[in-house]
Amino acid sequence: MHPDQLRQIARNYRTANARRGGYITITERVATGWIPDLATPEQFKPEIVFAVGPDGDIHQTDGGDDQRGADRWKMTHNAR
């Protein structure tokens, strides 16, 4: 998915839900929620979840498996 599309989905979610800071999680082109930080990647399936920060940086779950969840968040696009 193109970074601009992910950022737009995140902006729409933040506006609709009055969320500031933290990260908007996106799975299969749908905003699925908000998390305060990237401390618990194991809560998400690997390779399919994106997290868009307030500055526009984009991270994706990486490593792990479907049963134990992801091992880490990997930055895929820097907003700067």
SULCORNOR-V523313 format. One line per field, one symbol per residue. ss: DSSP state (H for helix, E for strand, C for the rest). phi: phi as a letter, one per 40 degrees, with the letter a starting at -180 (. if undefined). Layout:
ss = ???
phi = ???
This chain:
ss = CCHHHHHHHHHHHHHHHCCCCCEEEEECCEEEEEECCCCCHHHCCCCCEEEEECCCCEEEEECCECCCECCEEEEEECCC
phi = .cdcccccdcccccccbfbbggbccbbfgbcbibbcabcbcccbccgbbbbbcccgcbbbcaggacccgccabbcbaccc
